[in-house]
Amino acid sequence: MHQRGMSKERKGVVASNRMHKTVVVSVERIVMHPKYKKFLKRRTKVKAHDEKNECQVGDRVLIVECRPLSREKRWRVSRILERAVAGDREAAADTQPAA
């Protein structure tokens, strides 16, 4: 793949894979509170392109920034770092609201 420059990379956990060729990835970052100097966890959900539909809920993935693929998709799944254990998938599916 041709590299045009330094693209952002983030690690996250797949929160949803219900769309075709799209996954929702929850990216966590740690920021310091400006006044109290305590570290806080902040979570961002982004939509990423999964070309082969191989990501499952709970997988740890590496996503890279890319050109806009749709209205909300600006990230692409680069590779799967760690597969979710079958028990973790069922627990994650139970916490999601039923449609």
GIQUILIN-V17250 format. One record per pair of residues at least 24 apart in sequence whose ideal C-beta (glycine too) atoms are under 10 Angstrom apart, sorted by the first residue. I is the first residue (numbers start at 1). J is the second residue. Records with the same first field share a line. If there is no record, write none. Layout:
BEGIN
I: J ; J
END
This chain:
BEGIN
1: 64 ; 78
4: 66 ; 67
6: 65
7: 64 ; 65 ; 66 ; 75 ; 76 ; 78
8: 63 ; 64 ; 65 ; 66 ; 74 ; 75
9: 62 ; 63 ; 64 ; 65 ; 75 ; 78
10: 44 ; 46 ; 48 ; 61 ; 62 ; 63 ; 64 ; 65 ; 75 ; 78
11: 60 ; 61 ; 62 ; 63 ; 78 ; 81 ; 82
12: 43 ; 44 ; 45 ; 46 ; 48 ; 59 ; 60 ; 61 ; 62 ; 63 ; 75 ; 77 ; 81
13: 43 ; 57 ; 58 ; 59 ; 60 ; 61 ; 81 ; 82 ; 84 ; 88 ; 92
14: 48 ; 50 ; 55 ; 56 ; 57 ; 58 ; 59 ; 60 ; 61 ; 63 ; 77 ; 80 ; 84 ; 89 ; 92
15: 43 ; 45 ; 46 ; 57 ; 58 ; 92 ; 95 ; 96
16: 45 ; 47 ; 55 ; 57 ; 92 ; 93 ; 96
17: 50 ; 53 ; 54 ; 55 ; 56 ; 57 ; 58 ; 59
18: 57 ; 96 ; 99
19: 47 ; 50 ; 53 ; 73
20: 50 ; 53
21: 48 ; 49 ; 50 ; 51 ; 52 ; 53 ; 69 ; 73 ; 77
22: 47 ; 48 ; 49 ; 50 ; 53 ; 55 ; 69 ; 70 ; 72 ; 73 ; 77
23: 47 ; 48 ; 49 ; 50 ; 53 ; 54 ; 55 ; 56 ; 57 ; 59 ; 61 ; 63 ; 73 ; 75 ; 77
24: 48 ; 55 ; 57 ; 72
25: 50 ; 55 ; 59 ; 60 ; 61 ; 62 ; 63 ; 75 ; 77
27: 61 ; 63 ; 75
46: 72 ; 73 ; 74 ; 75
47: 71 ; 72 ; 73 ; 74 ; 75
48: 73 ; 74 ; 75 ; 76 ; 77 ; 78
49: 73 ; 74 ; 75 ; 76 ; 77
50: 76 ; 77 ; 80
51: 76 ; 77
52: 77
54: 80 ; 83
55: 80 ; 83 ; 84
56: 80 ; 83 ; 84 ; 86 ; 88 ; 89 ; 92
57: 84 ; 88 ; 89 ; 90 ; 91 ; 92 ; 93 ; 95 ; 96
58: 82 ; 83 ; 84 ; 85 ; 86 ; 87 ; 88 ; 89 ; 90 ; 91 ; 92 ; 93
59: 83 ; 84 ; 88 ; 89
60: 84
END
